[in-house]
Amino acid sequence: MRVAVVGASGFVGRALIRHLLDHTDHQIVALSRTPLKLDHPRAADRYQAISCDLHNPLQLEHGLAGIDVAYYLVHSMLPGARLNQGSFADFDLSLADNFARTARMRGVQHVIYLSGLAPSGGAISQHLLSRLEVETTLRSYLPTVTCLRTGMIVGPQGSSFTMMVRLVQRLPLMVCPAWTRNSCQIVVLDDVVRCLEKCLTHKDLQGRTFDLGATPAVSYRDMLETTARLLGKKRILLNAPLLTIGLSRLWVSLVTGAPKDLVYPLISSLRESMLVRTDHKWPYDQPPLKNFETAATENLPEVLAAVEKPHAFRGTKPTRESTVRSIQRLPLPAGKSAAWVAERYISMLPKLFPLLIKVRQVDGRIFLQLTFLPITLLVLQHSPERSAQDRQLFYVVGGALCSRLNRRGRLELRETLGGQACLAAVHDFVPALPWPIYRWTQAEIHRWFMYRLTKAIKS
């Protein structure tokens, strides 16, 4: 088969590709923003790396051409532009919808998604709700979707275990909030890729959802104590039941050096225990899944070799290229479409700025102009060949607020979640204003405009 690994540059993606090259005869296509270079004896004739911005349908169409099965390993907690407006959940939804639409168009028959364990009771964090929403999105477009849900994945270059090691190394005295007493069934990276590979060929697994987690379950406090013992560190752990999730996120980010975009969603998901559901347990008992102590012992040397380096959290450095990406989820009233939202979007501009902006439309081009000076602020070009009732696409092709370096800037409005919502997205826009001025003027005006548009649609 021709198998795509989407999100290939992540630590699971890289390990999975090596495992597939070692244990199968499939052709492997790696899709990631930067092509993944691979030093492997079987890579020459069975491996292809493709540069693919998953926000770009044209690049996805190229990358998924001829693919039979795709692994979807994408989680958008880290920035892809210099300015990212919108929640990680909306970014995740946009990426999943974009991928699933394109995969269906390209005839991909089977998608395997690495999701997250969801607590059986109590509140579910936005981080985990987003994982479940991606599952729903993939299933709404594709014939066969297999989901593997995991808690913490312990492996070299895995963010969660790297943060735990840094905490133990740097804090002789650790204050443990109430959430550290919650339990989790971890899974080691080697077991994850083995199970992902089984889903590729075992028909009895396909189209189903499984929870992966080793026994016994361990609390996060127990993990800290075990890690300290393996490191040969004497650490004092004090209970602090009044320490909130918000404060926990802050101190974990400060102590470990991990970016807030990465830490905040992860810590917020620890409010409840992450346990395997008995009716969704992985059906193969051999070989058994490794427990936390075994996993930590095996992976500690590689983690220690990289943990003090600035690049320990791979892929977390935000780009310095002055691009903007903004994604907001809008409610979509019953019977309305993305084309209807596009009309509201354009008509709202002069209504909100009646003495400042006027809109003129000529031959598929939309001109946003000042009312009192002969200055065109932005020019949008409608793309009829890439648009439909459920998706409207406009390219940013000029105007005083658009840099001449702008080559791929575009505005997209797209229905999602079965028509329950519409995603309004600005991709790859390069502003003409100096960055500090743009950041606190034009960008904030756009954020406010989207807020008012949402209110108008709701009413």
Summary of the structure (lengths in Angstrom):
residues: 459
radius of gyration: 23.5
end to end distance: 50.1
largest distance: 74.6
contacts: 1497
relative contact order: 0.11
helix: 41%
strand: 25%
